[in-house]
Amino acid sequence: MKIMVCVVQDSPVFFDKDQTILKVEKLTKEYSKQGCKLIVFPESFIPGYPRGFSFGTIVGKRTTSYIQNILIKVWTWKVKI
């Protein structure tokens, strides 16, 4: 049995979980219309991995309070499956 597989190479809508989910829905519909039966998104597409963002600080120089605030933000971006 052969199936068409799609590997998505795209970016999420950073810091907007709802818009990212809408983007996943749009891309899924688009690729399924092209015959894809398995559509794979990058790890951490939802909630989005902030690669390249410095958040106004230098890596290795983050304070404990800064890290705690980021962890709280990341926790709010989670998706319950």
Steps between C-alpha positions, in 0.01 A plus 500: 500500500635841404397830654602855429680664792554873552768646726412861579789743512338820618491732800229532762335831584733574790341581834150437364387143563150551356631643171758221480225239539304673222815488285537126569138451397550700178819314406346162585201569275726629221728196500220249546336642185828419322464137608716491813385241753769571762597861573792554736571832672826599670546417865372788714308659211230549761571692722803606296866473583643852526827422318688817427315713753718654769215639714725795579769296674821314427496120524671399824431836661135444588389563857289258704196733486535531121511121460196460727305756293590322175395163644164649598453633144600168343258318732213721375587414137460125556245298308297233676447195281 
